[in-house]
Amino acid sequence: MSVSRREVEEVVDAGELDPWIKLEGPLNFRDLGGYSTISGQRVRPRLVYRADNLALLTATDVTRLEYLGLRTVIDLRSAEEAERLGRFPVDQYSQPVTYTHLSVVEDVVGVRDPSVDDQTYLNSRYQHLMERGSATISSIFHIFAKRESYPLVFHCVAGKDRTGVVAALLLDLLGVPDETIAADYQLTDRATRAWFERMQRTRPEEIVSIRQLPQILFSSNPQTILFLLDRIRKSSGSVEEWLMTLGITTGEIRSIRDLLLGVAESV
């Protein structure tokens, strides 16, 4: 489906996207609930969250997440990132919570072909993520299908690429329209700006090395996620059919929808 930037902006302008959970450490913690679906339902709020690096949680943040009742934390980062940056502070969390590390890919940035433009490079990384991370994505959706998993959060480092892909796949499966999926993806730009401002204040010496990375990595162009959805539909027919090739059953898909969808009037 082709979606224009204006259609994405109209979703934001309509006021439907206000999913932020304000924390002191993480800057991109959001509720995926509340979005309207094509069938007229809504994604149930306070059940599924997407986030950036949860190792940044402060004691106050942990208390806030306890209030949300989180039962499951899915860490999508590489093993190296989890080791270097730290993990979700299970020992500080007073309620029962399951922490699961499911690395989508170990080589996040990859080797860039200097002959391709920025957008082509990022599109190729997303395709790589889908191909190399398919087993992990299957494991994630098995978790989504279990009632006892909720409320849950999945996260990576910035909450944009790996987290953005999983969020897009889930929202598509639930029937959320492309323009809303793209707008949800684009919201990370707001968190990225806040992250750069924090880095400038606290670790300005690292900005130089960060600027040397492909800057497309710090941009949430909605066409990136739409490209990925289009590739899946062209290869498999739909996200649902693609997930079924990974071993997700029709019963699990029905369970995910039953758990996460409600009538619009009840939200």
N, C-alpha and C positions, 0 to 999 in steps of 0.2 A: 504494500500500500504506500502510495506517495503522500507524504504529509508536508505541507509547507511550514516555514518558520512562523508565519502569521497564525496558522492553526494552532501551533504549540503555544504561542503568546496568548491566544484567546483563552486557552485553558487556564493559564496563569491569571489572566485578567478577570476571569469569571470567579476567582476566589476559592476554587475547589482545592487548590494545593496550599495547605497550611499545616504541614505534617511535623514541624520541628519540635523535638524534645530538647530543651536547652540544658546543656551540661557545662561544667567548668573545663573539662579536659577535651573529650571528643567534640568535634565541631559539625559533624554530619550525621547525627543520630536522628532518624525520622521514622514516623509511623506510616506503614504502607496502607493502613486502613482508611476508609472514607471515600475512596475513589469509585465513581459510578462505572457500571459496566454497560455493554451494548444492550443487554437484555433488560436493563432498568433496575438491576440490583445494585448493592454497594458492597465493597470489601469491608468486612467487619473491622472496626478500629480496636486498638490495644491488644492485638494478637501477634502481628508480625512487624518487626522493626528492621531497618537497614542502618548500617553505621560504618564509621571509620575505626581507627585503631582504639580498641577498648582497653589496651594497656595504659592509656592516658587517664583513666577514670580516677577521680579524687575520692576521698572518703564521703564527701557530700554527694557525689555522683552515684556512688554505690548505694547509698540510702535511697536515692531517687529511683534507681532501677529495682530495688527491693519493693518499693511502693508500686511499681508497674507489675510486679509479680513474675518476673522473668524465670522461666524454668529451663530454657535451653539457649546456649551460646554456640554458634557455629563460626569457627575461625577459618576464613578462606585463604589466609596468607601462606606464603611458602614457609618451609621449615626454618630457613635461614632468617626470615623476617621475624618469625615468632620467637626464635632464640635471641636475636639481637634487640628487638624492640620490647619484648615482654608479652605476657599473656593476660587474659581476663583474670582479675584477682579473686579467684574462687575462694581462697582462704579468708577473704574479708566479707564475703557474702553470707549473710546469716540464714538464708533460706536454701532449701535443696535446689541445686542448679546443675545441669549437665553441660560440661564444656567439651566440645568435640572439635578437634583440629582436622579439617578436610582441605588440604592444599589443592587449589584448582590447577595451578601450574607452578613450577619452580623457577622458570625463566620468564619473569613478568615483562621486562622491557625488550628482550631479544636483541638480535643484530639487525640494524636498520640498513636497508639497501639505499645508498646515497642517491640513486637515480629516481626514486619515487618521492612524491610529495607527502606532506605531513598526514593528510587525511587517508591516503592509500596505505601508508605505513600503519596507522592505527586500525584501520579496517582489517588489515592482515593480522595484526595482533589479536583482535577479537575473534577472527576465524580460527587462529591458532588456539586460543583459549577454549573455544567450543570443541575443537577436535581433540586436543590433548587433555582437556578437563572433563570429558564426557562421563567418565566413571565417577568422578567426584560429584558432578551435577546430579547423576542418578542417585547417589547416596543422600544428597541434600533433599531431593524430592521424596525419597522414602521417609525421611524424618518429617517433612511437611505433611505426610499422610497420616501421622499418628496424633491422636487427640492429646496424649500426655505431653507432647512436645511444647505446647503453647501455654503462655506467651513465649515467643522466641525472638532472637536477634541473630542476623548473620552479618559478618563484617570482614573487611580487608584492611588496608592501610589508610587509603584516602576515602574509601567508600564510593569509588567511582566506577572502576573497570570491572573487576571480578564481582563486587557487590552489585554494580549496576546491571550486569548481565543476568545474574540470578534474579534480581528484582524484576527485570523486563520479562523473563521467561515465566515467572510466577504470575505477574499481572496479566500477561497475554493468556495464560491458561485459564485465568478467572474471567476473561472476557472484557478486560479493560481496553478501551480503544487506543489505537496507536498514538494519537496526538497527546493523550494523557500519559502514556508510557514514556513518550519522548520528553514531555514536560517534566516528569518526575526525574528522569535522567539528567536533564539540564539543570535542575536545582542544585546539583553539586557545585556548580560554578560559584554559588553564593558562599558555600563552605570553603572552597579553594581560595577565594579572595580573603576570607577571614584567616585562613591558615598562613597565607603569605604575609599578612599584616602581623600575625603573631611571630612568625620567623624573623621578620625585620626587627621586631622589638627584642626578642630573646636570643636569637642566634644569627645575627646578620652576616657572620663570616661564612655561613653555609649557603647563603643565597647565591653566591657566585657559582658554586658547583651545581646547584639546582638549575640555574639558568643555562647550563651547558647541555642539559638533557633536552630531548625533543619537546618543545613547548606544547605540542598537541596532547601530550600526556596530562597536561594540566587544564585541558579544555573539555567541556561536556557538550560538544556539538550534538544536537538531537539527531542529526542525520547518521551519526555513528551507530547508535542503537537501532535505528530503523533499517540500516544496511544489514545488520546482523539478523534481525527478524525476517527480512526479505530473503536472505540466503537460506535460512531454515525452511521457509515456506516453499521456495523453489526446489529445494532438495528433498524435502519430506512431506510437503503438503500443508503442514501446520506444526506449531510448537507441540501440540498434544501428540500428534503422530510421531514427531521426532523423539519425544520423551518415551514413548512406548517402545521405540527401537532400542532404548537404553535399559529396558526392563521395568519401567514404571507401568503398572497394570491399570486396566480400566477401573477396577475397584479402588485403587489408590487415588486415581484422578477424581473419581466421584467423591471420595473422602475429603480430599483437599478442598473441593468446591463446597461440600456440605459444611465443612468446618469454618471456611473463611468468607462465605457469601451470605448476605442477609437481604431482606427486602428493604428498599430505600426508606420507607416510612419509619422503620424501627431504628434507624441509625441516628 
